[in-house]
Amino acid sequence: MADIKEEFKVSGEMLLKKVKELIKEGNIRRITIKDKDGKELVTFPLTIGLVGAVLAPVLAAVGAIAALVTECTISVER
C-alpha cells in the first residue's frame, strides 16, 4: 500500500487546531511542519494508540512553533 501525502497551508494561529484535528482523525503516520520557505521545522511520527500524556509534549512543541511562525505548511503522511 502506497503512502498518501497531503499538505495544508495554515497560519501560525491555526497550526495547533489543525494538528489536533489531524491527530483526532487517527489514520496519520507522520506529521511534518515546514516554514513558509519549505524548510522542515519538526517531524512527529504518530503511532496507533498515541494518546494522553504522550501527546502533551507533541502539542506543546506545536504550540511553540505556532507562536514563532506566521504561516506554515503541514505535511501529512497517511
Helices and strands as residue ranges (DSSP letters): E 5-11, H 12-25, E 30-35, E 40-45, G 52-54, H 55-68, E 71-77
